[in-house]
């Protein structure tokens, strides 16, 4: 695995290289990063409408097979 994937087993000294410390950020550094990167909040805009979400559900091939099977059974009239 790569160096970034094993961060949980890395020694603390390696994290100091990324401008961090055991105590965390100073107030000045936090303000600087807040100005540089902005607030750490997810974007609230939705890319999908309700109708597009509904149609996206039918993209699964297995679901299409189930729907085709159900329609076929109704048309043919197979019952127990």
C-alpha positions as CSV (number, residue, x, y, z in Angstrom):
1,X,0.0,0.0,0.0
2,X,1.1,3.6,-0.5
3,X,2.2,6.0,2.1
4,X,-1.1,7.9,2.2
5,X,-3.1,4.7,2.6
6,X,-1.3,3.7,5.8
7,X,-1.6,7.0,7.7
8,X,-2.9,5.2,10.8
9,X,0.4,3.3,11.3
10,X,2.7,6.2,10.5
11,X,4.8,7.8,13.2
12,X,3.7,11.2,14.5
13,X,6.8,12.9,13.1
14,X,5.6,12.3,9.6
15,X,2.5,14.4,10.2
16,X,4.6,17.3,11.3
17,X,5.9,17.5,7.8
18,X,2.4,18.5,6.6
19,X,2.3,21.7,8.7
20,X,0.5,20.1,11.6
21,X,1.4,19.3,15.2
22,X,0.3,17.1,18.1
23,X,-1.6,20.1,19.6
24,X,-3.4,20.9,16.4
25,X,-3.5,24.2,14.5
26,X,-2.8,27.6,16.1
27,X,-5.6,30.2,15.9
28,X,-3.7,32.2,13.3
29,X,-3.1,29.1,11.2
30,X,-6.7,28.1,11.4
31,X,-7.8,31.6,10.3
32,X,-5.3,31.5,7.4
33,X,-6.6,28.1,6.2
34,X,-10.2,29.2,6.6
35,X,-9.5,32.2,4.3
36,X,-7.5,30.0,1.9
37,X,-9.8,27.0,1.6
38,X,-13.1,28.2,3.0
39,X,-15.4,26.5,5.5
40,X,-15.5,22.7,5.7
41,X,-19.2,22.3,4.8
42,X,-20.7,20.1,2.1
43,X,-22.3,21.7,-0.9
44,X,-26.1,21.6,-0.5
45,X,-27.0,21.9,-4.2
46,X,-28.6,18.8,-5.6
47,X,-27.6,17.6,-9.1
48,X,-30.7,15.5,-9.5
49,X,-34.4,16.2,-9.7
50,X,-36.9,13.9,-8.2
51,X,-37.9,12.6,-11.7
52,X,-34.3,12.0,-12.7
53,X,-33.7,10.0,-9.5
54,X,-36.7,7.9,-10.3
55,X,-35.5,7.1,-13.8
56,X,-32.0,6.4,-12.6
57,X,-33.4,3.5,-10.5
58,X,-34.2,1.7,-13.7
59,X,-30.7,1.6,-15.1
60,X,-29.8,-1.6,-13.3
61,X,-29.8,-4.5,-15.7
62,X,-31.2,-6.9,-13.0
63,X,-34.1,-4.7,-12.4
64,X,-34.9,-4.5,-16.1
65,X,-34.8,-8.3,-16.2
66,X,-37.3,-8.5,-13.3
67,X,-39.6,-6.0,-14.9
68,X,-39.5,-7.8,-18.2
69,X,-40.2,-11.1,-16.4
70,X,-43.1,-9.7,-14.6
71,X,-44.6,-8.2,-17.7
72,X,-44.1,-11.5,-19.6
73,X,-45.9,-13.5,-16.8
74,X,-48.8,-11.1,-16.9
75,X,-49.0,-11.3,-20.7
76,X,-48.7,-15.0,-21.0
77,X,-50.9,-15.6,-18.0
78,X,-48.8,-18.0,-16.0
79,X,-50.3,-18.6,-12.5
80,X,-50.0,-21.2,-9.9
